[in-house]
Amino acid sequence: QVRLVESGGGLVQAGGSLRLTCASSGIITSVFNPTTVNWYRQAPGKERELVARISRNSVADYADSVKDRFTISRDNARKRVYLQMNKLKPEDAAVYYCNGQFYSRDIWGPGTQVTVSS
């Protein structure tokens, strides 16, 4: 079964850091490695928004709101993608999802909650 599972969320004070992990399963390396993987987030009452994405060559793009604070990276050998979040703000609080197109399907994880206290 093709799956993405996020972990690493939690409660953190403003200014703190968290590292999210997106772990894949059921995806062979030759499919995972060339695929762009995205991190999205959705706060209550708001639309889901793209936070960061990383290409097969580890070229990264970020939403303006997280530039210089968040870093996306990937470990192709472990078929994982990470999101290092520093200097967290209350407005970063949301459910964070990883996503990718694998085997012609749009695969989403169940999400991990990030809460930032002011």
Summary of the structure (lengths in Angstrom):
residues: 118
radius of gyration: 13.6
end to end distance: 39.7
largest distance: 43.0
contacts: 342
relative contact order: 0.32
helix: 6%
strand: 53%
